[in-house]
Amino acid sequence: MEFFQTNMAPIMFGGLILFLLMGFSVAFSLAAAGLAFAFVGIELGLLPATLLQALPLRIFGIMQNETLLAIPFFTFMGLILERSGMAEDLLDTIGQLFGPIRGGLAYAVIFVGAMLAATTGVVAASVISMGLISLPIMLRYGYDRRLAAGTIAASGTLAQIIPPSLVLIIMADQLGRSVGDLYKGAFIPGFVLTGLYVGYVLLITLIKPHWAPALPPEARTIREDDGSSGQRSLLVLFVVCTAAAVAFSHSRPEGTPTDENIVISMSVGVGLAFALAVANRLLRLGLLSRMAERITFVLIPPLALIFLVLGTIFLGIATPTEGGAMGAVGALVMAVARKRLALPLLRQAMDTTMKLSCFVVFILVGSTVFSLTFQGVDGPRWVEHLLSSLPGGQLGFLIVVNILIFLLAFFLDFFELSFIVVPLLAPVADKLGIDLVWFGVLLAVNMQTSFMHPPFGFALFYLRSVAPTQDYKDRVTGRQVEQVTTGQIYWGAVPFVCIQIIMIGLVIGFPGMVSGGLDRKAEVDTSNVILEVQPPEEPKKDVDMNQLFGLPEAASAASK
């Protein structure tokens, strides 16, 4: 019994693991472990009975948390966009653009995956959309199944790190930091990871070019009247708009945050391209090719939605919750413009949003019950002693924590990791002097691997649900196409998991990738501070009220 009283915290954590291994859902396992050990602790005299009186206040605090409102807004926005046909248009158009080069379809999938991540923020929507649209085309033209499956799954998981990401909202709530700060911090790492994916595909096209062939000429449908592709006109438009964006960025005041500078400069370049495309079509100038016009008009709606959501957040115009609300309205407007908004689609999106939001809130309530008891038995102090005594200081702590998160990601998804593990790690990281915004982005990059881990990665399950399970006859070429096996999906994910591990090392080695996007705090040079001491004031003299009002001295003497 004495051993039980002394080691209540580790026994409680082991009890939670036991509940999870027995197959109970995470939310109810957390709540059950918290209540069970609370009653045991009260009976043993380790906890006061009044501890559980704080539980209703904590639950009402969750219900009053406005930050969590961003979750249903961004989820609803992503589901509407996924069903409005935006992904299909993007993949078709970008596929035509990159089609003439080796690996063009893979580049298109990565580019569209980043675009969908910046608009939807939902992994399932991105993976399923690209799996349904791109995978048959990649198989049709001879792409290696492992490369095709890995590229689609990995590109879909970009929604975990590129804002507006749901995991960053949860992370900000658990770390006690601003969602906007985590969005700004994750902005540059998200696009660096996208560049690493592109670099891997480029390496494959150089080593094994037959794995990623170019599209045949008959598959390139966007052409000019003379048979040319029209890409020269697109290149000129791109150079002009990029030059305008770069010139505008250099005109910004020195000290402007990197993310704000990028968003505004991109908005200027995109706005110029849209204005030129509209003028070319209305005035029939003939300056732009069909490819240039198609690319411009297809990219403008999602880019405008990105600015509506992320631009307003980065510029400080809107909070993440308000940005999510504007994004949801913008998604509805896009669906109406495409004539895709129908009552069944709206009902399905609202049902899915409600299920996901309830799922998150139930896990949060369960984690609150668990953390209340865990704090009562000095669990955070036990974790702090366990992790702060590691050799190597900050670096040793980061290495051990990332290995722990990577291994737990084999069995738990990012919601469960955020609610169970992050609250235990954040106080230790804060005590070691680690910036919690940077720490949150680092953990988000690591948790992204939970979607790609064979055999339990959710992105792999999503792709498996839409990949062909039997041989079929292609409707365009008429050839027999073999099925995509589960083993091919798993082996295709392994290189991208390695790339994500490399990205974790880059974030640790180059912390400026995260901190460079944050607002710079005003620096004070203490060497130039001048201290001025005011001389003491002279004592005030008593004022004779009779003299003040002009009374005679006799009256003044009488008054004294």
C-alpha positions as CSV (number, residue, x, y, z in Angstrom):
1,M,0.0,0.0,0.0
2,E,2.9,2.4,0.8
3,F,4.4,1.6,-2.7
4,F,1.0,2.4,-4.2
5,Q,0.7,5.7,-2.5
6,T,4.3,6.7,-3.4
7,N,3.9,5.7,-7.1
8,M,0.3,6.7,-7.7
9,A,1.1,8.8,-10.8
10,P,3.0,6.2,-12.9
11,I,0.4,3.5,-11.8
12,M,-2.3,5.8,-13.0
13,F,-0.6,6.4,-16.4
14,G,-0.1,2.6,-16.7
15,G,-3.8,2.1,-16.0
16,L,-4.7,4.4,-18.8
17,I,-2.5,2.4,-21.2
18,L,-4.3,-0.8,-19.9
19,F,-7.7,0.7,-20.7
20,L,-6.6,1.6,-24.2
21,L,-5.1,-1.8,-24.9
22,M,-8.4,-3.4,-23.8
23,G,-10.0,-1.7,-26.7
24,F,-12.1,1.0,-25.0
25,S,-12.4,4.3,-26.9
26,V,-9.9,7.0,-25.9
27,A,-12.5,9.5,-24.5
28,F,-14.1,7.0,-22.1
29,S,-10.7,5.4,-21.2
30,L,-9.4,8.8,-20.1
31,A,-12.5,9.6,-18.1
32,A,-12.7,6.1,-16.5
33,A,-9.1,6.1,-15.5
34,G,-9.4,9.6,-14.0
35,L,-12.6,8.8,-12.0
36,A,-11.4,5.4,-10.9
37,F,-8.1,6.6,-9.5
38,A,-9.7,9.7,-8.0
39,F,-12.0,7.4,-5.9
40,V,-8.9,5.3,-5.0
41,G,-6.9,8.3,-4.1
42,I,-9.7,9.7,-1.9
43,E,-10.0,6.4,0.0
44,L,-6.3,6.3,0.6
45,G,-6.2,9.9,1.8
46,L,-4.0,11.1,-1.1
47,L,-6.7,13.4,-2.5
48,P,-9.3,15.6,-0.9
49,A,-12.9,14.7,-1.6
50,T,-13.5,18.3,-2.7
51,L,-11.2,17.8,-5.7
52,L,-14.0,16.5,-7.8
53,Q,-16.0,19.7,-7.2
54,A,-13.7,21.4,-9.7
55,L,-14.7,19.1,-12.5
56,P,-18.0,20.9,-13.5
57,L,-16.1,24.2,-13.7
58,R,-13.5,22.6,-16.0
59,I,-16.2,21.1,-18.3
60,F,-18.0,24.5,-18.5
61,G,-14.6,26.0,-19.3
62,I,-14.3,23.7,-22.3
63,M,-17.8,24.7,-23.4
64,Q,-16.9,28.4,-23.1
65,N,-13.6,28.1,-25.1
66,E,-14.1,30.1,-28.2
67,T,-10.9,28.8,-29.8
68,L,-12.5,25.4,-30.2
69,L,-15.1,27.0,-32.4
70,A,-12.6,27.1,-35.2
71,I,-12.7,23.3,-35.5
72,P,-16.3,22.9,-36.8
73,F,-15.8,26.0,-39.0
74,F,-12.7,24.7,-40.8
75,T,-14.1,21.1,-40.9
76,F,-17.3,22.4,-42.6
77,M,-15.3,24.5,-45.0
78,G,-13.1,21.6,-46.0
79,L,-16.0,19.2,-46.6
80,I,-17.9,21.8,-48.7
81,L,-14.9,22.4,-50.8
82,E,-14.2,18.7,-51.3
83,R,-17.7,18.2,-52.6
84,S,-17.8,21.3,-54.7
85,G,-15.4,19.9,-57.4
86,M,-12.5,22.3,-56.6
87,A,-10.0,19.4,-56.1
88,E,-11.1,17.9,-59.4
89,D,-10.6,21.1,-61.4
90,L,-7.2,21.7,-59.7
91,L,-5.9,18.2,-60.4
92,D,-7.1,18.2,-64.0
93,T,-5.6,21.7,-64.8
94,I,-2.3,21.3,-62.9
95,G,-1.9,17.8,-64.3
96,Q,-2.1,19.3,-67.8
97,L,0.4,21.9,-66.9
98,F,3.0,19.5,-65.5
99,G,2.1,16.6,-67.9
100,P,4.8,17.1,-70.5
101,I,7.6,16.4,-67.9
102,R,8.5,13.2,-66.1
103,G,6.8,12.9,-62.8
104,G,4.4,15.7,-63.8
105,L,1.3,14.0,-62.3
106,A,3.2,13.5,-59.1
107,Y,4.2,17.1,-59.0
108,A,0.6,18.1,-59.7
109,V,-0.6,15.9,-56.8
110,I,1.9,17.5,-54.4
111,F,1.0,21.0,-55.5
112,V,-2.7,20.4,-55.3
113,G,-2.2,18.7,-51.9
114,A,-0.6,21.8,-50.6
115,M,-3.4,23.9,-52.0
116,L,-6.1,21.7,-50.4
117,A,-4.2,21.8,-47.1
118,A,-4.3,25.6,-47.1
119,T,-8.0,25.6,-47.8
120,T,-9.5,22.5,-46.2
121,G,-7.2,21.5,-43.3
122,V,-8.8,18.0,-43.3
123,V,-6.6,15.0,-44.2
124,A,-9.4,12.6,-45.1
125,A,-10.9,15.1,-47.6
126,S,-7.6,15.6,-49.3
127,V,-6.5,12.0,-49.5
128,I,-9.9,10.7,-50.7
129,S,-10.3,13.4,-53.3
130,M,-6.9,12.9,-54.8
131,G,-7.1,9.1,-54.5
132,L,-10.4,9.1,-56.5
133,I,-9.2,11.6,-59.1
134,S,-5.5,11.1,-59.5
135,L,-4.7,7.5,-58.8
136,P,-6.6,6.1,-61.8
137,I,-4.9,8.6,-64.1
138,M,-1.4,7.7,-62.7
139,L,-2.1,4.0,-63.1
140,R,-3.4,4.6,-66.6
141,Y,-0.1,6.1,-67.8
142,G,2.2,3.7,-66.1
143,Y,3.2,5.2,-62.8
144,D,4.8,2.9,-60.2
145,R,2.1,1.9,-57.7
146,R,4.3,2.6,-54.7
147,L,5.3,6.0,-55.9
148,A,1.7,6.9,-56.8
149,A,0.2,5.7,-53.5
150,G,2.9,7.3,-51.3
151,T,2.7,10.6,-53.1
152,I,-1.1,10.8,-52.7
153,A,-1.1,9.8,-49.1
154,A,1.8,12.1,-48.1
155,S,0.4,15.1,-50.0
156,G,-2.9,14.7,-48.1
157,T,-1.2,14.8,-44.8
158,L,0.2,18.2,-45.6
159,A,-3.2,19.4,-44.1
160,Q,-1.7,18.5,-40.7
161,I,1.1,21.1,-40.8
162,I,0.0,23.8,-43.4
163,P,-2.5,26.2,-41.8
164,P,-5.5,26.1,-41.2
165,S,-4.6,22.8,-39.5
166,L,-6.9,21.2,-36.9
167,V,-3.9,19.8,-35.0
168,L,-2.5,23.3,-34.6
169,I,-5.8,24.5,-33.1
170,I,-5.7,21.6,-30.6
171,M,-2.0,22.2,-29.9
172,A,-2.5,25.9,-29.2
173,D,-5.3,25.1,-26.7
174,Q,-3.2,22.5,-24.9
175,L,-0.1,24.7,-24.8
176,G,-1.9,27.8,-23.8
177,R,-0.7,29.7,-26.8
178,S,-2.4,31.7,-29.6
179,V,-3.6,29.7,-32.6
180,G,-2.4,32.6,-34.8
181,D,1.1,32.2,-33.5
182,L,1.2,28.5,-34.2
183,Y,-0.3,29.2,-37.7
184,K,2.5,31.8,-38.4
185,G,5.2,29.4,-37.0
186,A,4.0,26.5,-39.2
187,F,3.7,28.5,-42.4
188,I,7.3,28.2,-43.6
189,P,7.9,24.6,-42.3
190,G,4.8,23.4,-44.2
191,F,6.1,24.7,-47.5
192,V,9.6,23.4,-46.8
193,L,8.1,19.9,-46.3
194,T,6.3,20.3,-49.6
195,G,9.6,21.2,-51.3
196,L,11.2,18.0,-49.8
197,Y,8.3,15.9,-51.3
198,V,9.0,17.6,-54.7
199,G,12.7,16.9,-54.3
200,Y,12.0,13.2,-53.7
201,V,9.9,12.9,-56.8
202,L,12.6,14.6,-58.8
203,L,15.2,12.2,-57.5
204,I,13.0,9.3,-58.5
205,T,12.6,10.6,-62.0
206,L,16.4,10.8,-62.3
207,I,17.1,7.4,-60.9
208,K,14.1,5.4,-62.2
209,P,12.5,7.5,-64.9
210,H,10.2,4.6,-65.9
211,W,8.4,4.9,-62.5
212,A,7.0,8.4,-63.4
213,P,6.6,8.8,-67.2
214,A,5.3,12.0,-68.8
215,L,1.8,12.2,-70.2
216,P,1.5,11.1,-73.8
217,P,0.7,13.9,-76.3
218,E,-2.9,12.6,-76.8
219,A,-3.6,13.1,-73.1
220,R,-2.8,16.8,-73.2
221,T,-6.1,18.4,-74.1
222,I,-5.4,22.1,-73.4
223,R,-3.8,23.3,-76.6
224,E,-3.8,26.4,-78.9
225,D,-5.2,26.4,-82.4
226,D,-1.7,25.9,-83.8
227,G,-1.2,22.8,-81.6
228,S,1.2,24.4,-79.2
229,S,0.8,24.1,-75.4
230,G,0.6,27.8,-74.7
231,Q,3.1,27.5,-71.8
232,R,5.2,30.3,-73.1
233,S,2.4,32.8,-72.4
234,L,1.9,31.3,-69.0
235,L,5.6,31.7,-68.2
236,V,5.6,35.4,-69.2
237,L,2.5,36.0,-67.0
238,F,4.2,34.2,-64.1
239,V,7.4,36.2,-64.5
240,V,5.5,39.5,-64.6
241,C,3.3,38.8,-61.6
242,T,6.3,37.4,-59.6
243,A,8.3,40.5,-60.3
244,A,5.4,42.7,-59.2
245,A,5.1,40.6,-56.0
246,V,8.8,40.8,-55.3
247,A,8.9,44.5,-55.9
248,F,6.0,45.0,-53.5
249,S,7.6,42.9,-50.8
250,H,10.8,45.0,-51.0
251,S,8.7,48.2,-50.5
252,R,7.3,46.9,-47.2
253,P,8.7,48.5,-44.0
254,E,11.7,46.8,-42.5
255,G,10.8,44.4,-39.7
256,T,7.5,43.2,-41.3
257,P,6.9,39.5,-40.2
258,T,7.9,37.0,-42.9
259,D,4.5,35.4,-43.1
260,E,2.7,38.7,-43.4
261,N,5.1,39.8,-46.2
262,I,4.6,36.5,-48.1
263,V,0.8,36.6,-47.9
264,I,0.4,40.3,-49.0
265,S,3.0,40.0,-51.8
266,M,1.4,36.8,-53.1
267,S,-2.0,38.6,-53.0
268,V,-0.6,41.4,-55.1
269,G,0.8,39.0,-57.7
270,V,-2.3,36.9,-57.8
271,G,-4.5,40.0,-58.1
272,L,-2.4,41.3,-61.0
273,A,-2.7,37.9,-62.8
274,F,-6.5,37.8,-62.3
275,A,-6.9,41.4,-63.6
276,L,-4.8,40.7,-66.7
277,A,-6.8,37.5,-67.4
278,V,-10.1,39.2,-67.0
279,A,-9.0,42.1,-69.3
280,N,-7.7,39.7,-71.9
281,R,-11.0,37.8,-72.0
282,L,-13.4,40.8,-71.9
283,L,-11.4,42.9,-74.4
284,R,-10.4,39.9,-76.5
285,L,-6.8,41.0,-76.6
286,G,-5.4,37.6,-77.4
287,L,-2.4,38.1,-75.2
288,L,-2.8,35.0,-73.0
289,S,-3.0,31.4,-74.1
290,R,-5.8,29.0,-73.2
291,M,-3.5,27.4,-70.7
292,A,-2.6,30.7,-69.0
293,E,-6.3,31.7,-68.8
294,R,-7.3,28.3,-67.5
295,I,-4.6,28.2,-64.9
296,T,-5.4,31.7,-63.7
297,F,-9.2,31.2,-63.4
298,V,-8.8,27.8,-61.7
299,L,-6.3,28.9,-59.1
300,I,-7.9,32.3,-58.2
301,P,-10.8,30.9,-56.1
302,P,-8.8,28.7,-53.7
303,L,-6.0,31.4,-53.5
304,A,-8.7,34.0,-52.7
305,L,-10.1,31.7,-50.0
306,I,-6.6,31.2,-48.6
307,F,-6.2,35.0,-48.3
308,L,-9.7,35.3,-46.8
309,V,-8.8,32.8,-44.1
310,L,-5.0,32.9,-43.5
311,G,-4.4,36.5,-44.7
312,T,-6.9,38.0,-42.3
313,I,-5.4,36.0,-39.5
314,F,-1.8,36.9,-40.2
315,L,-2.6,40.5,-40.7
316,G,-4.4,40.6,-37.4
317,I,-7.8,41.5,-38.9
318,A,-9.5,38.4,-37.7
319,T,-9.0,35.8,-35.0
320,P,-8.7,32.1,-36.1
321,T,-12.3,31.5,-35.1
322,E,-13.5,34.5,-37.2
323,G,-11.2,33.4,-40.1
324,G,-12.8,29.9,-40.0
325,A,-16.3,31.4,-40.1
326,M,-15.3,33.6,-43.1
327,G,-13.8,30.5,-44.8
328,A,-17.0,28.5,-44.3
329,V,-19.0,31.3,-45.9
330,G,-16.5,31.5,-48.7
331,A,-16.7,27.8,-49.3
332,L,-20.5,28.0,-49.6
333,V,-20.1,30.9,-52.1
334,M,-17.7,28.8,-54.2
335,A,-20.1,25.9,-54.1
336,V,-23.0,28.1,-55.2
337,A,-20.9,29.6,-58.0
338,R,-20.1,26.1,-59.3
339,K,-23.8,25.1,-59.0
340,R,-22.8,22.2,-56.7
341,L,-24.6,23.3,-53.5
342,A,-27.6,21.0,-52.9
343,L,-29.5,20.1,-49.7
344,P,-28.1,16.5,-49.5
345,L,-24.5,17.8,-49.8
346,L,-25.1,20.4,-47.2
347,R,-26.7,17.9,-44.8
348,Q,-23.9,15.4,-45.3
349,A,-21.3,18.1,-44.6
350,M,-23.1,19.2,-41.5
351,D,-23.5,15.7,-40.2
352,T,-19.8,14.9,-40.6
353,T,-18.8,18.2,-39.0
354,M,-21.1,17.5,-36.0
355,K,-19.6,14.0,-35.6
356,L,-16.0,15.3,-35.7
357,S,-16.7,18.2,-33.4
358,C,-18.4,15.9,-30.8
359,F,-15.5,13.4,-31.1
360,V,-13.0,16.2,-30.2
361,V,-15.1,17.6,-27.4
362,F,-15.6,14.1,-25.8
363,I,-11.9,13.4,-25.9
364,L,-11.2,16.9,-24.4
365,V,-13.7,16.2,-21.6
366,G,-12.1,12.8,-20.9
367,S,-8.6,14.3,-20.8
368,T,-9.9,17.0,-18.4
369,V,-11.1,14.3,-16.0
370,F,-7.8,12.4,-16.3
371,S,-5.6,15.5,-15.9
372,L,-7.5,16.7,-12.8
373,T,-6.8,13.5,-10.9
374,F,-3.3,13.3,-12.4
375,Q,-2.4,16.7,-11.1
376,G,-4.0,15.9,-7.7
377,V,-1.5,13.0,-7.3
378,D,1.5,15.2,-8.4
379,G,1.7,13.5,-11.8
380,P,3.2,16.6,-13.5
381,R,6.0,16.7,-10.9
382,W,6.8,13.0,-11.6
383,V,6.9,13.7,-15.4
384,E,9.1,16.8,-14.8
385,H,11.6,14.8,-12.7
386,L,11.6,12.0,-15.2
387,L,12.3,14.2,-18.3
388,S,14.2,17.1,-16.8
389,S,16.9,14.8,-15.5
390,L,17.8,13.5,-18.9
391,P,21.4,14.0,-20.1
392,G,21.9,16.6,-22.8
393,G,19.7,19.4,-21.5
394,Q,17.3,20.8,-24.1
395,L,18.6,18.7,-26.9
396,G,18.4,15.4,-24.9
397,F,14.9,16.3,-23.9
398,L,13.9,17.0,-27.5
399,I,15.4,13.8,-28.8
400,V,13.7,11.6,-26.2
401,V,10.3,13.4,-26.7
402,N,10.4,13.1,-30.5
403,I,11.3,9.4,-30.3
404,L,8.4,8.9,-27.8
405,I,5.9,10.7,-30.0
406,F,7.1,8.9,-33.1
407,L,6.6,5.5,-31.4
408,L,3.3,6.4,-29.9
409,A,2.1,7.6,-33.3
410,F,2.1,4.0,-34.5
411,F,-0.9,3.4,-32.2
412,L,-2.5,6.8,-31.5
413,D,-3.7,9.6,-33.8
414,F,-2.9,13.2,-33.4
415,F,-6.1,14.0,-31.3
416,E,-5.1,11.4,-28.7
417,L,-1.5,12.5,-28.6
418,S,-2.5,16.1,-28.3
419,F,-4.8,15.5,-25.4
420,I,-2.8,12.8,-23.5
421,V,0.9,13.5,-24.1
422,V,1.2,17.2,-24.8
423,P,-0.2,18.4,-21.5
424,L,2.5,16.3,-19.7
425,L,5.4,17.6,-21.9
426,A,4.5,21.3,-22.1
427,P,5.4,22.2,-18.5
428,V,8.8,20.5,-18.7
429,A,9.6,22.2,-22.0
430,D,8.6,25.5,-20.6
431,K,10.8,25.0,-17.5
432,L,13.8,24.1,-19.8
433,G,13.4,27.4,-21.6
434,I,12.0,26.0,-24.8
435,D,9.6,28.3,-26.7
436,L,6.2,26.6,-26.6
437,V,5.1,27.9,-30.0
438,W,8.3,26.4,-31.6
439,F,7.7,23.2,-29.5
440,G,4.1,22.9,-30.7
441,V,5.1,23.2,-34.4
442,L,7.8,20.6,-33.9
443,L,5.4,18.2,-32.3
444,A,2.9,18.9,-35.1
445,V,5.5,17.9,-37.7
446,N,6.2,14.7,-35.7
447,M,2.5,13.9,-35.2
448,Q,2.0,14.1,-39.0
449,T,3.8,10.8,-39.2
450,S,0.8,9.2,-37.3
451,F,-1.1,9.4,-40.6
452,M,1.7,7.7,-42.6
453,H,2.9,4.9,-40.2
454,P,2.3,1.4,-41.6
455,P,0.2,-0.4,-40.6
456,F,-2.1,2.0,-38.7
457,G,-1.7,5.2,-40.6
458,F,-5.1,6.8,-41.2
459,A,-4.1,8.3,-44.6
460,L,-3.2,4.8,-45.7
461,F,-6.6,3.6,-44.7
462,Y,-8.3,6.5,-46.5
463,L,-6.3,5.6,-49.7
464,R,-7.0,1.9,-49.3
465,S,-10.8,2.7,-49.2
466,V,-10.7,4.3,-52.7
467,A,-7.8,2.4,-54.4
468,P,-8.8,-0.5,-56.7
469,T,-8.9,-3.8,-55.0
470,Q,-9.4,-5.9,-58.2
471,D,-8.0,-5.7,-61.7
472,Y,-10.2,-3.6,-64.0
473,K,-10.4,-2.4,-67.6
474,D,-9.4,1.3,-68.1
475,R,-12.3,3.2,-69.7
476,V,-10.0,5.5,-71.8
477,T,-7.2,3.2,-73.0
478,G,-9.1,-0.1,-72.8
479,R,-6.1,-1.8,-71.2
480,Q,-6.3,-4.1,-68.2
481,V,-5.0,-2.4,-65.1
482,E,-3.8,-4.3,-62.1
483,Q,-5.1,-3.7,-58.6
484,V,-3.2,-1.7,-55.9
485,T,-2.3,-4.0,-53.0
486,T,-2.1,-2.9,-49.4
487,G,1.6,-3.8,-49.3
488,Q,2.3,-1.4,-52.2
489,I,0.5,1.4,-50.3
490,Y,2.6,0.7,-47.1
491,W,5.9,0.5,-49.0
492,G,5.1,3.7,-50.8
493,A,4.6,5.5,-47.5
494,V,8.0,4.5,-46.0
495,P,10.1,7.1,-48.0
496,F,7.8,9.9,-47.1
497,V,7.9,8.9,-43.4
498,C,11.7,9.2,-43.7
499,I,11.3,12.7,-45.2
500,Q,9.1,13.7,-42.3
501,I,11.8,12.5,-39.9
502,I,14.3,14.6,-41.8
503,M,11.9,17.6,-41.5
504,I,11.9,17.1,-37.7
505,G,15.7,17.4,-37.7
506,L,15.6,20.5,-39.8
507,V,13.1,22.2,-37.4
508,I,15.4,21.4,-34.5
509,G,18.6,22.4,-36.4
510,F,17.1,25.6,-37.9
511,P,14.6,27.0,-35.4
512,G,14.4,30.2,-37.4
513,M,12.1,28.4,-39.8
514,V,9.4,28.7,-37.1
515,S,10.4,31.8,-35.2
516,G,11.0,33.8,-38.5
517,G,7.3,33.9,-39.1
518,L,6.4,35.2,-35.7
519,D,5.9,38.9,-34.9
520,R,9.1,40.4,-33.6
521,K,9.0,41.7,-30.1
522,A,10.2,45.2,-29.5
523,E,13.8,45.2,-28.3
524,V,15.0,47.7,-25.7
525,D,18.7,48.6,-25.6
526,T,19.4,48.9,-21.9
527,S,22.7,50.6,-22.5
528,N,20.9,53.7,-23.8
529,V,18.4,53.9,-21.0
530,I,18.6,57.2,-19.1
531,L,17.2,57.4,-15.5
532,E,16.0,60.8,-14.4
533,V,15.3,61.5,-10.8
534,Q,12.8,64.2,-10.0
535,P,14.0,66.7,-7.3
536,P,12.0,66.5,-4.0
537,E,9.1,68.9,-3.9
538,E,9.1,71.8,-1.4
539,P,6.7,71.4,1.5
540,K,3.5,73.2,0.9
541,K,2.7,76.2,3.1
542,D,-0.6,76.4,4.9
543,V,-3.0,78.7,3.2
544,D,-4.9,81.2,5.2
545,M,-8.5,81.0,3.9
546,N,-9.3,84.5,5.3
547,Q,-6.5,86.1,3.3
548,L,-7.4,84.1,0.3
549,F,-10.9,85.6,0.3
550,G,-9.6,89.1,1.3
551,L,-10.9,89.2,4.9
552,P,-9.4,91.7,7.4
553,E,-6.6,90.5,9.8
554,A,-8.8,90.7,12.8
555,A,-11.1,88.2,11.3
556,S,-8.2,86.1,10.5
557,A,-6.9,86.3,14.1
558,A,-10.4,85.5,15.4
559,S,-10.6,82.5,13.2
560,K,-7.4,81.2,14.7
